[in-house]
């Protein structure tokens, strides 16, 4: 009889615990729905109700911290993301992202870096932790560390456009033009016509024309932008970029429009890099150069040049895309691979 009573009591306790877990998850789900609707106060109320049932709920603490982060209540976000991290749960990774971001936003970049690195010790393949680390290090002018973190972020998630942007900006600060334009080329393939595409497209085009000045019809100054930090492995490509920019002013190309010249520039750069790859290896060659050299070999470089120019809303670009649907479809299939 005693054993039966004990069993019934255990079942009742378990039932109550499971019922409480269900109630907590229901409240959190309601909070997430409110958050997604932009009703942040209502979301916070639901998360706090869940925490009244279990103040150590990592799920509730994380979601509450995230809503506080979105509403710029950084001190509160720090408080609850820290609690979530201590629970060592499935929500620890996201909590490190929130905590590091809040520390950075509140003027504590060194603590943010330490937080990201602590998170990466547990989640080394995290795209967001690596990206945020790269961004914070970039703002602190620690470009070597930013470069490494951005590369790790890209390797974790190649389609994350922001990771390519921060790597491009980092390499531009380091005076390495080829390593700056390659991430921009890739970003524009991922996001050819988003809100930030035009800014990065213009950055790409400006860097391609860097160091070339036409004095008059017979004199063109070409300054190849080598710097003490430039990598010699890309020296030939640097020279090719400047020569291609200068060739726009030659008699041979005077009747070509801007997009025709852009297509030829891309073909020249990717071809030279592909040839140089035979003697080089590493991230830049294996990730970027391999893909863009394949553009040449698969004869997709012309369609690609127009594809990444969509953000200009140029009539010439739009007309070409509309008139070459087969080439564009072939390019899209190539990108999907």
Buried (B, 14 or more C-beta within 10 A) or exposed (E): EEEEEEEEEEEEEEEEEEEEEEBBBEBBBBBBEBBEEEBBEBBBBBBBBBBEEBEEBBBBBBBBBBBBBBBEBBEBBBBBBBBBBEBEBEBBBBBBBBBBBBBBBBEBBEBBBEBBBBBBEEBEEBBBBBBBBBBBBBEBEBBEBBBBBBBBBBBBBBEBBBBBBBBBBBBBBBBBBBBBBBBBBBBBBBBBBBEEBBEBBEBBBEBBBBBBEEEEEEEBEEEBBBEEEBBEBBBBBBBBBBEBBBBBBEEEEEEBEBBBBBBBBBBBBBBBBBEBBEEBEEBBBEBBBEBBBBBBEBEBBBBBBBBBBBBBEBEBBBEBBEEBEEBBEBBEEBBEE
